[in-house]
Amino acid sequence: MRPTGFRNFLLLASSLLFAGLSAVPQSFLPSLRSGPGAACRLSRAESERRCRAPGQPPGGALCHGRGRCDCGVCICHVSEPGVYFGPLCECHEWVCETYDGSTCAGTCHCGRCKCDNSDGNGLVYGKFCECDDRECIDDETEEICGGHGKCYCGNCYCQAGWHGDKCEFQCAITPWESKRRCTSPDGRVCSNRGICVCGECSCHDVDPTGDWGDIHGDTCECDERDCRAVYDRYSDDFCSGHGQCNCGRCDCKVGWYGKKCEHPRSCPLTAEESVSKCRGSSALPCSGRGKCECGRCTCYPPGDNRVHGKTCECDNRRCEDLDGVVCGGHGTCSCGRCLCERGWFGKLCQHPRKCNMTEEQSKGLCESADGTLCSGKGSCHCGKCICSAEEWYISGEFCDCDDRDCDKHDGLICTGNGICNCGNCECWDGWNGNACEIWLGTEYP
């Protein structure tokens, strides 16, 4: 019986011999022909199988299309030494595809990029070795993305509540509040067109001029590309040249209709006659609350009967306070004006005529922070300020707001589509923008 050590030696020697034979190119293996010029001992199918790359079906290219198959051995087409090499002519010194103007950010070997990961951390990778996650390492903490995010191809994707190139800054607001501020009216974060960073949307498309890009808005809700018949960011051909693009929706000129104002509308009136009929006693066609078509107004929002009249002159939304209560619950609304019940008065019927407090108690509730009664711009009644009617723009709990500070569009404060609340427009449902000039509801009829 042979010793165990001798048996192990035989096993080791045989395995080394097998590995050595596997590494020898087919051209160095024993000849598959019985003699010079003799017939091949392999069938044609077997010969071609050996010359075909693994996984290729029958009929596929032999020798990678760079050589001929001779009895199961590839004879590569060579015009100069070393151009093609490998047992199946699979390697070529130029086969590495180009990336970003250069061939492989690592070392090109037989058509593949070998990335430089000498330290063994594997941070350089990609088909062209184009990804270098070392760019994500924070200089101070020496952690990937500061420990507050994940790195993909050299870019940090931060966890909720963190931002910065390497997730080094923490937001001052909670992730929930950040998401709430970035949520568009349709319920999507930044309208799926941007990234939310600490409650502010960074839209994917930013015009290099610094002006609005094709995608803009507080929550990236506006996409001007929807107004173009054929998209070309350097073209101003919005709405087929027959309308104005308003947050991705076309407002067509008189005589045109369609999603992109592409269809002409026949009308016996001239454009001037049509606008004149729609204007009525207002300075704007349809009182700025509707669309004028062939002398007739279509009030919007569509289906909202609070806006009505031949020229959309009646807007009963003006009878509502910020909570949506009509005439304070103490009156009825008639064409945008409150008719108060007996015992109540005010623009929104918010003041009772009888008061159950002393004058001193009342005045104490009307004093602003600096001790001035109603900021010197109104009178006090039953603990509430009644702002001067002569100065229509004065408003606020202590008459300390100037409605002229609210943004205008088409000459109207808040475009007539919202309430000015101490210098800021509170838009009605379906409207958005600093001046409530952007319609986000259903399409106009």
C-alpha positions as CSV (number, residue, x, y, z in Angstrom):
1,M,0.0,0.0,0.0
2,R,1.5,3.4,-1.1
3,P,1.9,6.1,1.5
4,T,-0.8,8.9,1.5
5,G,1.9,11.6,0.7
6,F,2.8,9.8,-2.6
7,R,-0.9,9.6,-3.6
8,N,-1.2,13.4,-3.0
9,F,1.9,14.0,-5.1
10,L,0.4,12.1,-8.1
11,L,-2.9,14.1,-7.8
12,L,-1.0,17.4,-7.8
13,A,1.2,16.4,-10.8
14,S,-1.8,15.3,-12.9
15,S,-3.7,18.5,-12.1
16,L,-0.7,20.7,-13.2
17,L,-0.4,18.7,-16.4
18,F,-4.1,19.2,-17.2
19,A,-3.9,22.9,-16.5
20,G,-0.9,23.2,-18.7
21,L,-2.5,21.5,-21.6
22,S,-5.6,23.7,-21.3
23,A,-3.5,26.8,-21.6
24,V,-1.8,25.6,-24.9
25,P,-3.4,27.2,-28.0
26,Q,-5.2,24.8,-30.4
27,S,-2.4,25.3,-33.0
28,F,0.1,23.6,-30.6
29,L,-2.1,20.6,-29.9
30,P,-1.5,17.3,-31.6
31,S,-2.4,17.6,-35.3
32,L,-6.0,16.7,-36.3
33,R,-4.8,15.7,-39.7
34,S,-3.1,12.3,-40.3
35,G,-0.4,14.0,-42.4
36,P,0.5,17.0,-44.5
37,G,-2.3,17.7,-47.0
38,A,-4.4,14.9,-45.6
39,A,-8.1,15.2,-44.9
40,C,-9.3,16.6,-41.5
41,R,-10.2,13.9,-39.0
42,L,-13.1,16.2,-37.7
43,S,-16.5,16.5,-39.3
44,R,-17.3,19.9,-40.8
45,A,-19.8,20.6,-38.1
46,E,-17.4,19.8,-35.3
47,S,-14.6,21.8,-37.0
48,E,-16.9,24.9,-37.2
49,R,-18.1,24.4,-33.7
50,R,-14.5,24.6,-32.4
51,C,-13.9,27.8,-34.5
52,R,-17.1,29.5,-33.2
53,A,-17.2,31.6,-30.0
54,P,-18.9,29.9,-27.0
55,G,-22.7,30.5,-27.0
56,Q,-22.9,31.3,-30.7
57,P,-25.6,29.3,-32.6
58,P,-24.8,27.2,-35.7
59,G,-24.3,29.5,-38.7
60,G,-22.7,32.2,-36.6
61,A,-19.5,33.9,-37.6
62,L,-16.4,31.7,-37.5
63,C,-13.2,33.0,-35.9
64,H,-15.1,36.2,-35.1
65,G,-15.1,37.0,-38.8
66,R,-11.4,37.8,-38.7
67,G,-10.0,34.6,-39.9
68,R,-10.7,31.2,-41.6
69,C,-11.4,27.9,-39.9
70,D,-8.9,25.1,-40.8
71,C,-9.9,21.8,-39.2
72,G,-11.1,23.3,-35.9
73,V,-8.2,25.8,-35.7
74,C,-8.6,29.5,-36.5
75,I,-6.1,31.0,-39.0
76,C,-6.4,34.7,-38.4
77,H,-6.2,37.3,-41.2
78,V,-3.1,39.2,-40.4
79,S,-1.8,42.2,-42.4
80,E,0.7,43.1,-39.8
81,P,2.0,41.1,-36.8
82,G,-0.1,41.2,-33.7
83,V,-3.1,42.9,-35.1
84,Y,-5.4,40.0,-34.4
85,F,-4.6,37.4,-31.8
86,G,-6.3,34.8,-29.6
87,P,-7.3,31.2,-30.4
88,L,-10.6,32.4,-32.0
89,C,-9.1,35.7,-33.4
90,E,-11.2,37.4,-30.7
91,C,-8.7,40.1,-29.8
92,H,-7.9,43.3,-31.6
93,E,-5.8,46.1,-30.2
94,W,-8.5,48.7,-31.3
95,V,-11.7,46.9,-30.2
96,C,-12.2,48.9,-27.0
97,E,-15.2,51.2,-27.7
98,T,-14.8,54.9,-27.2
99,Y,-16.3,56.8,-24.2
100,D,-16.3,60.6,-23.9
101,G,-13.8,61.0,-26.6
102,S,-11.2,58.6,-25.2
103,T,-10.6,54.8,-25.5
104,C,-11.2,53.3,-22.0
105,A,-10.3,55.2,-18.9
106,G,-8.3,52.1,-17.8
107,T,-6.2,49.7,-19.8
108,C,-7.7,48.2,-23.0
109,H,-7.0,44.5,-23.1
110,C,-8.5,42.3,-25.8
111,G,-11.6,44.5,-26.3
112,R,-12.3,45.1,-22.6
113,C,-11.4,47.8,-20.2
114,K,-9.4,46.8,-17.2
115,C,-9.9,49.4,-14.4
116,D,-7.2,50.6,-12.1
117,N,-8.1,49.2,-8.7
118,S,-4.7,48.6,-7.4
119,D,-5.8,49.3,-3.8
120,G,-8.5,46.6,-4.2
121,N,-11.5,48.6,-3.1
122,G,-13.2,48.3,-6.5
123,L,-14.3,52.0,-6.6
124,V,-13.4,52.4,-10.3
125,Y,-15.8,50.4,-12.5
126,G,-18.0,50.5,-15.6
127,K,-17.7,49.3,-19.2
128,F,-15.3,52.0,-19.9
129,C,-14.0,52.4,-16.3
130,E,-15.9,55.7,-16.5
131,C,-17.3,55.5,-12.9
132,D,-15.0,56.6,-10.1
133,D,-16.7,56.4,-6.8
134,R,-13.6,57.9,-5.1
135,E,-15.2,61.3,-6.1
136,C,-17.9,60.5,-3.5
137,I,-15.5,60.3,-0.5
138,D,-15.9,63.2,1.9
139,D,-12.6,64.8,2.6
140,E,-13.4,65.3,6.4
141,T,-15.1,62.1,7.3
142,E,-13.4,60.0,4.6
143,E,-16.7,58.2,4.2
144,I,-18.7,57.6,1.0
145,C,-21.2,60.5,0.7
146,G,-20.4,61.5,4.3
147,G,-22.3,58.4,5.5
148,H,-25.6,60.0,4.5
149,G,-26.2,58.6,1.0
150,K,-25.2,56.2,-1.7
151,C,-22.7,56.7,-4.5
152,Y,-23.4,55.7,-8.1
153,C,-20.8,56.4,-10.8
154,G,-19.2,59.2,-8.9
155,N,-22.4,61.0,-7.8
156,C,-23.9,61.0,-4.3
157,Y,-27.6,60.3,-3.9
158,C,-28.4,61.6,-0.4
159,Q,-30.8,60.3,2.2
160,A,-33.9,62.3,3.1
161,G,-32.9,65.4,5.1
162,W,-29.3,65.7,3.6
163,H,-27.9,67.5,0.6
164,G,-24.7,68.7,-1.0
165,D,-22.2,67.2,-3.4
166,K,-21.2,64.7,-0.8
167,C,-24.3,64.8,1.4
168,E,-22.5,67.0,3.9
169,F,-25.3,69.4,4.8
170,Q,-28.4,68.7,6.8
171,C,-31.7,70.3,6.0
172,A,-33.2,72.7,8.6
173,I,-36.6,71.2,8.0
174,T,-37.9,67.6,8.5
175,P,-37.9,65.2,5.5
176,W,-41.7,65.2,5.7
177,E,-42.0,69.0,5.5
178,S,-39.4,69.0,2.7
179,K,-41.5,66.5,0.7
180,R,-44.7,68.4,1.4
181,R,-43.2,71.7,0.0
182,C,-42.0,69.9,-3.1
183,T,-45.2,68.1,-3.8
184,S,-47.0,69.4,-6.9
185,P,-50.8,69.9,-7.1
186,D,-51.1,66.5,-8.8
187,G,-49.4,64.8,-5.8
188,R,-46.0,64.1,-7.4
189,V,-42.7,65.2,-5.9
190,C,-41.4,68.0,-8.1
191,S,-43.9,66.7,-10.8
192,N,-41.4,63.9,-11.5
193,R,-39.3,66.5,-13.3
194,G,-36.8,67.5,-10.7
195,I,-35.1,66.8,-7.4
196,C,-36.4,68.0,-4.0
197,V,-33.6,69.5,-1.9
198,C,-34.7,70.8,1.6
199,G,-38.2,71.8,0.4
200,E,-37.1,73.3,-2.9
201,C,-37.3,71.7,-6.3
202,S,-34.4,71.7,-8.6
203,C,-35.9,71.1,-12.1
204,H,-34.0,68.8,-14.4
205,D,-34.1,71.3,-17.3
206,V,-32.5,74.7,-16.5
207,D,-31.9,77.2,-19.3
208,P,-28.2,78.0,-19.6
209,T,-29.1,81.7,-19.9
210,G,-30.3,81.7,-16.3
211,D,-33.8,82.5,-17.4
212,W,-36.7,80.0,-17.2
213,G,-35.9,76.7,-18.8
214,D,-38.5,74.5,-20.6
215,I,-39.3,73.0,-17.2
216,H,-40.0,75.5,-14.4
217,G,-42.3,76.4,-11.5
218,D,-42.0,76.0,-7.7
219,T,-42.7,72.3,-8.1
220,C,-41.5,71.9,-11.7
221,E,-45.2,71.8,-12.8
222,C,-44.7,73.8,-16.0
223,D,-43.3,72.1,-19.1
224,E,-43.2,74.5,-22.0
225,R,-42.3,71.6,-24.4
226,D,-46.0,70.7,-24.4
227,C,-46.8,73.9,-26.3
228,R,-44.6,73.1,-29.3
229,A,-45.8,71.2,-32.3
230,V,-42.3,70.0,-32.9
231,Y,-39.9,70.2,-29.9
232,D,-36.9,72.4,-30.4
233,R,-35.6,74.2,-27.3
234,Y,-34.0,76.9,-29.4
235,S,-37.3,77.7,-31.2
236,D,-40.0,80.2,-30.0
237,D,-42.7,78.5,-32.1
238,F,-45.1,78.1,-29.3
239,C,-48.7,77.2,-29.8
240,S,-48.2,77.1,-33.6
241,G,-47.7,80.9,-33.5
242,H,-51.4,81.4,-32.7
243,G,-51.4,81.6,-28.9
244,Q,-49.5,82.0,-25.6
245,C,-47.9,79.2,-23.7
246,N,-49.1,79.3,-20.1
247,C,-47.3,76.6,-18.0
248,G,-47.4,74.1,-20.8
249,R,-51.0,74.9,-21.9
250,C,-51.8,77.0,-25.0
251,D,-54.1,80.0,-24.6
252,C,-55.2,80.4,-28.2
253,K,-55.7,83.8,-29.9
254,V,-59.2,84.6,-31.2
255,G,-59.9,82.5,-34.3
256,W,-57.8,79.5,-33.4
257,Y,-58.4,76.4,-31.3
258,G,-56.8,73.1,-30.6
259,K,-54.3,71.8,-28.0
260,K,-51.6,73.7,-29.8
261,C,-53.8,76.3,-31.5
262,E,-53.3,74.5,-34.7
263,H,-56.9,74.7,-36.0
264,P,-58.4,77.9,-37.5
265,R,-62.0,78.8,-36.3
266,S,-64.3,80.5,-38.7
267,C,-66.0,83.6,-37.3
268,P,-67.9,86.4,-39.1
269,L,-66.5,89.0,-36.7
270,T,-63.1,90.6,-37.0
271,A,-60.7,90.1,-34.1
272,E,-61.4,93.7,-32.9
273,E,-65.1,93.2,-33.0
274,S,-64.9,90.0,-31.1
275,V,-62.8,91.5,-28.3
276,S,-65.0,94.5,-28.1
277,K,-68.1,92.3,-27.6
278,C,-66.3,90.3,-24.9
279,R,-65.0,93.3,-23.1
280,G,-68.3,95.0,-22.2
281,S,-67.7,97.5,-19.4
282,S,-64.5,95.8,-18.3
283,A,-61.0,96.9,-19.2
284,L,-60.2,93.3,-20.2
285,P,-61.9,90.8,-22.4
286,C,-64.2,88.5,-20.3
287,S,-63.2,90.6,-17.3
288,G,-59.9,88.7,-17.3
289,R,-61.7,85.5,-16.1
290,G,-62.5,83.7,-19.3
291,K,-61.7,83.1,-22.9
292,C,-63.1,85.2,-25.8
293,E,-64.2,83.3,-28.9
294,C,-66.0,85.1,-31.7
295,G,-67.5,87.6,-29.3
296,R,-68.6,85.2,-26.7
297,C,-67.0,84.5,-23.3
298,T,-66.4,81.1,-21.8
299,C,-65.7,81.7,-18.1
300,Y,-63.2,79.5,-16.3
301,P,-62.5,77.5,-14.3
302,P,-64.6,75.2,-16.4
303,G,-67.8,74.0,-14.7
304,D,-67.4,76.5,-11.8
305,N,-70.7,78.4,-11.7
306,R,-69.3,80.9,-9.2
307,V,-67.8,82.8,-12.2
308,H,-70.6,83.8,-14.5
309,G,-72.1,86.6,-16.5
310,K,-72.1,87.6,-20.2
311,T,-68.6,88.9,-19.8
312,C,-67.7,86.8,-16.7
313,E,-68.2,90.0,-14.7
314,C,-69.6,88.1,-11.7
315,D,-67.1,86.4,-9.5
316,N,-68.7,85.0,-6.4
317,R,-65.4,83.7,-5.1
318,R,-64.8,87.2,-3.9
319,C,-67.4,86.7,-1.3
320,E,-65.4,83.9,0.3
321,D,-62.7,84.4,3.1
322,L,-59.5,82.4,3.2
323,D,-61.4,79.5,4.8
324,G,-63.9,79.5,2.0
325,V,-66.8,80.8,4.1
326,V,-69.3,82.8,2.1
327,C,-70.0,86.3,3.5
328,G,-68.9,85.2,6.9
329,G,-72.0,83.0,7.2
330,H,-74.1,86.2,7.7
331,G,-75.2,87.1,4.2
332,T,-75.6,86.1,0.6
333,C,-73.4,86.7,-2.4
334,S,-74.7,88.5,-5.5
335,C,-72.3,88.9,-8.4
336,G,-69.2,89.1,-6.2
337,R,-70.7,91.3,-3.5
338,C,-72.1,90.3,-0.1
339,L,-75.6,91.3,0.9
340,C,-75.4,91.2,4.7
341,E,-78.2,90.0,7.1
342,R,-79.6,92.5,9.5
343,G,-77.1,93.2,12.4
344,W,-74.0,92.6,10.3
345,F,-71.8,94.7,8.0
346,G,-68.5,94.7,6.2
347,K,-67.1,93.6,2.9
348,L,-67.6,90.0,4.0
349,C,-70.3,90.6,6.6
350,Q,-67.7,89.9,9.2
351,H,-68.6,92.7,11.7
352,P,-71.5,92.7,14.1
353,R,-73.3,96.0,14.6
354,K,-73.8,95.3,18.3
355,C,-70.8,95.0,20.5
356,N,-70.7,93.4,24.0
357,M,-67.3,94.9,25.1
358,T,-66.2,98.2,26.4
359,E,-64.5,100.7,24.1
360,E,-61.3,100.2,26.1
361,Q,-61.4,96.4,25.7
362,S,-62.1,96.9,22.0
363,K,-59.2,99.2,21.4
364,G,-56.9,96.9,23.3
365,L,-57.6,94.2,20.7
366,C,-57.0,96.7,17.8
367,E,-53.6,97.9,18.7
368,S,-50.7,96.7,16.6
369,A,-47.3,95.6,18.0
370,D,-46.1,99.3,18.2
371,G,-49.2,100.3,20.1
372,T,-50.8,102.1,17.2
373,L,-54.6,101.7,16.7
374,C,-55.1,99.8,13.5
375,S,-51.7,101.0,12.2
376,G,-53.2,104.5,11.9
377,K,-55.0,103.3,8.7
378,G,-58.5,102.4,10.0
379,S,-61.0,102.4,12.8
380,C,-61.7,99.9,15.6
381,H,-65.1,98.3,16.0
382,C,-65.7,95.6,18.6
383,G,-62.1,94.5,18.8
384,K,-61.6,94.4,15.0
385,C,-60.0,96.8,12.6
386,I,-62.0,98.3,9.8
387,C,-59.5,99.6,7.2
388,S,-60.0,102.9,5.5
389,A,-62.3,102.5,2.4
390,E,-60.5,105.4,0.7
391,E,-57.3,103.4,0.6
392,W,-58.6,100.2,-1.1
393,Y,-55.3,98.5,-0.9
394,I,-55.0,98.6,2.9
395,S,-55.9,95.2,4.5
396,G,-54.8,92.9,7.2
397,E,-55.9,92.2,10.8
398,F,-54.4,95.5,11.9
399,C,-54.6,97.3,8.6
400,D,-50.8,96.7,8.3
401,C,-50.8,95.1,4.8
402,D,-50.6,96.8,1.4
403,D,-52.3,94.7,-1.4
404,R,-50.4,96.6,-4.0
405,D,-47.4,94.4,-3.0
406,C,-49.3,91.4,-4.4
407,D,-48.1,90.3,-7.9
408,K,-50.2,91.4,-10.9
409,H,-50.9,89.8,-14.3
410,D,-52.8,91.5,-17.1
411,G,-53.2,94.5,-14.7
412,L,-55.1,92.5,-12.1
413,I,-53.9,91.7,-8.6
414,C,-53.5,87.9,-8.3
415,T,-54.9,87.9,-11.9
416,G,-58.3,87.8,-10.4
417,N,-57.8,84.2,-9.5
418,G,-57.0,84.5,-5.8
419,I,-57.1,86.6,-2.7
420,C,-54.3,89.0,-1.8
421,N,-53.3,88.1,1.8
422,C,-50.8,90.6,3.2
423,G,-48.7,90.9,0.1
424,N,-49.0,87.3,-1.0
425,C,-51.5,85.8,-3.4
426,E,-53.6,82.9,-2.0
427,C,-54.7,81.2,-5.2
428,W,-58.1,79.5,-5.7
429,D,-58.2,75.8,-6.6
430,G,-56.7,75.0,-9.9
431,W,-54.5,78.1,-10.1
432,N,-50.8,78.5,-9.2
433,G,-48.0,81.0,-9.7
434,N,-46.9,84.2,-7.8
435,A,-49.8,86.0,-9.4
436,C,-52.2,83.0,-9.7
437,E,-51.7,83.2,-13.4
438,I,-51.0,79.6,-14.1
439,W,-53.9,77.2,-14.6
440,L,-53.2,73.7,-13.5
441,G,-56.8,72.3,-13.6
442,T,-58.6,70.6,-16.4
443,E,-58.3,71.9,-19.9
444,Y,-60.4,74.9,-20.9
445,P,-63.5,73.9,-22.8
